[in-house]
Each structure stands twice: as C-alpha cells, then as structure tokens.
C-alpha cells in the first residue's frame, strides 16, 4: 500500500490496479474514502483511486441511484443518512471494508475445530471464514443459508454440507423462509457464525423481518454464537432487532471499534476480539 505524506492520502491506484476492472470494488473504496473524510470531491476521489473523472462520475451516479450518497453545494459528495431498512447491493457490500472482513473471517476460522457442526450465516464476512475452512481442509459439518458460501464449502471433500431450503432473496445470495426455518428450529449445533447489519443500543439488528427470523433461529440452535461485524456496523440500529448483545457469546471486529463501543459490549459480558488487518 502506498501512502503520500504530502497529501495525507492512500494511493489506491498503486495499491490495487484491479479496481479499474471491478466497479464494485472501486465503488466500495469510494464509500470508504467518503466515510473516512466525511466528504470528498470528484477530483479527490479520482486522484486517490487512480481512475478518470468520467469513471468516478459514473460510479457516483450509480451510488446515488442506490441511495448511498448525496451531493452538497460546492460539488462535495457525502454519505446519505439512510433509512433503517436500507440495504446496499450485495456486490458492493461484499467489497466494503474488505481487508477487515478477511481478517475477521480468519480469526473466526481459528475458533473452529475438526468434527464440529457449524452454522454459516449469509454474510460477506462469514464467507471469508468459510473460505479459510476450505483452504485449511477443516473437517466439519456445515449448515448455511447462503448460496455463495455453499459454493465455497462444496469445494472441500472434508466438509459435510447441508443447505437450508427456502426462497432466494432478490439480488442476494440469501435463502429465507420455509422449509429452512423449520429445519433450523430442530437443529442443535456447536457453533454459529452470524453476520449483522447493525450493532447499537445493546442490540443486534438487521434490515428485514425475514432475515431476522432466520438469524434468531440460528443463534438459538448454537451452543456458542460468534458475531462477525466490521467496525462500520457499530453505533446505529437497523429496522428489526435480532437479539440483545448479552444473548451472544463473542464478537469479532476490527481495530476501528472505539474504546467506548468496546466497553459497552464488555459490560454486557460479551467477549470482544479485534482482528488485525
């Protein structure tokens, strides 16, 4: 990663040329830059990412269409205050805080052991844990409601894979509804790796009632529940509560979590682990 002391910016162009190829990754980086600096101009985004002004303009049009950003006077772009039901396109969401998600997934994988039964919730961060399971050849029984995670786990002959039935959520990798809900209701597993949309007010929450119904049953089915959430998920609340913080065992996040946020979690007797990216 290249860092410019004179401009106090990260040179994303030299860091990752592939961003010119994958629009979702480039747009995720745009959102990360705006979030870090609170606002940015087209010129600033172009210089930091290494893409042309016209490419950045097209990305911003798409991000505005999806409800991520808004323009202010003077041409600055800032993040839009979104509704509690807002959910980003899954392809862009999977690229946001990617380095942190990879590190969180790796730490989650290290909590697993051969012979265990594990639920892999539909989540881009949980996907990274599944990827490590396959890479390291861990022998487990895996249950998931995510077609992308299922595709990854199916690559390993050491994994006994069960996929819940149901309806594929539009523009998503997530399977919801019956018969998956009934199946999870009768399940008893060693561990559940759960992703969430938001962590706030001592509760875990998500954008959809149907998604929450699935996650609730997953946490109830597990002896041990670990939440995988990058630090951008902290501080807000989404549409529907999954459970109280105190109802889960551990949270794995990244170094962006504040001391105040960590203290609040630990006051609820939840173990907090910080993955280094």
C-alpha positions in Angstrom: 0.0 0.0 0.0 1.4 3.4 -1.0 1.0 6.4 1.3 1.6 10.0 0.3 2.8 12.2 3.2 2.4 15.4 1.3 -1.3 14.8 0.5 -2.1 12.7 3.6 -3.8 10.1 1.4 -3.6 6.5 0.4 -2.7 5.8 -3.2 -5.3 3.2 -4.0 -4.2 3.1 -7.6 -0.8 1.7 -6.8 -2.3 -0.5 -4.1 -4.7 -2.3 -6.3 -4.9 -1.9 -10.0 -7.8 -4.4 -10.2 -10.1 -1.7 -9.0 -10.1 -0.4 -12.6 -11.5 -3.8 -13.6 -14.1 -4.4 -10.9 -16.6 -1.5 -10.5 -18.0 -2.9 -7.2 -14.5 -2.8 -5.6 -13.9 0.7 -6.8 -17.3 1.9 -5.6 -16.7 0.3 -2.2 -13.4 2.3 -2.0 -15.2 5.5 -2.9 -17.6 4.9 0.0 -14.7 4.1 2.4 -12.9 7.4 1.4 -16.0 9.5 1.9 -16.8 7.8 5.2 -13.2 8.4 6.5 -13.1 12.1 5.3 -16.8 12.8 5.8 -16.9 14.2 2.2 -14.9 14.3 -1.0 -14.8 15.9 -4.4 -14.6 14.1 -7.8 -11.1 15.3 -8.2 -10.0 14.0 -4.8 -11.6 10.6 -5.5 -10.0 10.4 -8.9 -6.5 11.1 -7.5 -6.8 8.7 -4.6 -8.3 5.8 -6.6 -6.4 6.3 -9.8 -9.5 6.4 -12.1 -10.5 9.1 -14.5 -13.0 11.8 -13.6 -15.6 10.3 -16.0 -15.3 6.9 -14.4 -15.7 8.4 -10.9 -18.7 10.4 -12.2 -20.4 7.2 -13.5 -19.7 5.4 -10.1 -21.2 8.3 -8.2 -24.3 8.3 -10.3 -24.7 4.6 -9.6 -24.0 5.0 -5.9 -26.5 7.9 -5.7 -29.1 5.8 -7.5 -28.6 3.1 -4.9 -29.1 5.5 -2.1 -25.5 5.6 -0.7 -24.5 9.3 -1.3 -25.8 12.8 -1.9 -24.2 15.9 -3.3 -23.9 19.1 -1.4 -23.3 22.7 -2.5 -19.8 23.2 -4.0 -19.7 19.7 -5.6 -18.7 17.8 -2.4 -20.1 14.3 -2.0 -21.1 12.9 1.3 -22.8 9.8 2.6 -26.5 9.9 2.8 -28.4 9.4 6.0 -30.1 6.2 5.2 -33.3 4.6 6.5 -33.3 1.6 8.9 -34.4 -0.7 6.1 -31.7 0.4 3.6 -29.5 -2.4 2.4 -26.7 -2.0 -0.2 -26.3 -4.1 -3.3 -24.6 -7.3 -2.1 -21.8 -7.0 -4.6 -20.8 -3.6 -3.3 -21.4 -4.6 0.3 -19.0 -7.5 0.0 -16.2 -5.1 -1.1 -16.7 -2.6 1.7 -14.0 -2.9 4.4 -12.8 -6.0 2.5 -9.4 -6.2 4.3 -11.1 -6.1 7.7 -13.6 -8.7 6.7 -10.8 -11.1 5.6 -9.0 -10.6 8.9 -12.2 -11.1 10.9 -13.0 -14.3 8.9 -9.6 -15.7 9.5 -9.9 -15.1 13.3 -13.4 -16.8 13.2 -12.0 -19.8 11.4 -9.4 -20.2 14.1 -12.2 -20.7 16.6 -13.3 -23.9 14.8 -12.2 -27.4 15.3 -12.4 -30.7 13.3 -15.6 -32.6 14.0 -17.7 -29.6 14.9 -21.1 -28.7 13.5 -21.2 -25.0 12.4 -23.8 -22.7 11.0 -22.5 -20.2 8.4 -25.0 -17.3 8.2 -25.4 -15.4 4.9 -22.8 -12.7 5.2 -19.9 -11.4 3.2 -17.7 -11.6 6.4 -18.8 -15.1 7.3 -17.9 -16.0 3.7 -14.3 -15.2 4.5 -14.4 -17.7 7.4 -15.8 -20.4 5.0 -13.0 -19.7 2.6 -10.4 -20.4 5.3 -12.2 -23.6 6.2 -11.8 -24.8 2.7 -8.2 -23.5 2.3 -7.1 -25.3 5.5 -9.0 -28.5 4.9 -11.0 -28.4 8.2 -13.3 -31.4 8.6 -16.7 -30.1 9.8 -20.4 -30.4 9.3 -21.6 -27.0 7.9 -25.1 -25.6 7.6 -25.7 -22.4 5.6 -28.5 -20.3 4.0 -26.1 -18.7 1.5 -25.6 -20.0 -2.0 -22.2 -18.3 -2.3 -21.0 -19.8 1.0 -22.4 -23.2 0.0 -20.5 -23.0 -3.3 -17.2 -22.3 -1.5 -17.7 -25.0 1.1 -18.7 -27.6 -1.6 -15.1 -27.3 -2.9 -13.8 -29.3 0.2 -14.4 -33.0 0.5 -13.7 -32.6 4.2 -16.9 -30.6 4.7 -20.3 -32.3 5.2 -22.5 -29.6 3.7 -26.2 -29.0 4.5 -28.1 -26.2 2.8 -31.4 -24.9 4.2 -34.3 -24.9 1.8 -36.4 -21.8 1.1 -36.7 -18.9 -1.3 -33.8 -17.0 -2.7 -33.9 -13.3 -1.7 -33.9 -11.0 -4.8 -30.5 -9.5 -5.7 -28.9 -11.6 -2.9 -27.2 -14.9 -2.0 -29.5 -15.4 0.9 -32.2 -18.2 1.2 -35.1 -17.4 3.5 -38.4 -18.8 4.7 -39.7 -22.4 4.8 -38.6 -25.2 5.0 -35.4 -23.6 6.2 -37.0 -22.0 9.3 -38.5 -25.4 10.5 -35.2 -27.1 9.8 -33.2 -24.6 11.9 -35.8 -24.9 14.7 -35.0 -28.6 15.1 -31.2 -28.1 14.8 -28.5 -28.3 17.6 -25.0 -27.2 16.5 -21.7 -26.5 18.2 -21.3 -23.0 16.8 -22.9 -20.3 14.7 -21.0 -17.6 12.8 -23.5 -14.7 12.3 -23.3 -11.5 10.4 -25.4 -8.5 11.3 -26.3 -5.2 9.7 -26.0 -3.1 12.8 -24.8 -3.2 16.4 -26.4 -0.4 18.6 -28.3 0.3 21.8 -27.1 -3.1 23.2 -28.9 -4.9 20.4 -28.1 -6.7 17.1 -30.4 -5.7 14.3 -31.0 -6.2 10.6 -33.0 -4.6 7.7 -35.6 -7.3 7.1 -38.0 -9.2 9.3 -37.5 -12.4 7.2 -33.7 -12.1 7.6 -34.0 -11.6 11.4 -36.3 -14.6 11.7 -33.5 -16.8 10.2 -30.8 -15.3 12.3 -32.8 -15.7 15.6 -33.2 -19.4 15.0 -29.5 -19.8 14.1 -28.4 -18.2 17.4 -30.9 -20.4 19.3 -29.6 -23.6 17.6 -26.0 -23.0 18.6 -24.1 -23.7 21.9 -21.8 -20.8 21.0 -22.7 -17.8 18.9 -20.0 -15.6 17.4 -20.9 -12.3 15.7 -18.7 -11.2 12.8 -19.0 -7.5 12.3 -16.6 -4.9 11.0 -16.4 -1.6 12.9 -18.6 0.3 10.4 -21.6 -1.7 11.8 -21.4 -0.2 15.3 -23.4 2.8 16.6 -26.6 2.5 14.6 -29.7 0.4 14.6 -31.4 -1.3 11.7 -35.1 -2.0 11.2 -35.7 -5.1 13.3 -33.9 -6.4 16.4 -32.3 -9.9 16.3 -31.5 -10.2 20.0 -29.8 -8.5 22.9 -26.0 -8.2 22.8 -25.8 -10.3 26.0 -27.5 -13.2 24.2 -24.4 -13.9 22.1 -21.0 -15.1 23.3 -18.4 -13.2 21.3 -18.0 -10.5 18.7 -15.1 -10.4 16.3 -14.5 -7.0 14.8 -11.6 -4.8 13.6 -9.4 -2.1 15.1 -11.8 0.6 14.1 -14.0 -0.1 17.1 -13.8 2.7 19.7 -12.8 2.1 23.3 -16.3 3.3 24.3 -18.0 0.9 22.0 -15.9 -2.0 23.2 -16.5 -1.1 26.9 -20.3 -1.1 26.3 -20.1 -4.6 24.8 -17.9 -5.9 27.6 -20.3 -4.5 30.1 -22.9 -6.9 28.6 -20.5 -9.8 29.4 -19.7 -10.3 25.7 -16.1 -11.2 24.8 -14.7 -8.8 22.1 -11.8 -9.8 19.8 -10.1 -7.5 17.4 -8.7 -8.9 14.2 -5.7 -7.2 12.8 -5.8 -6.5 9.0 
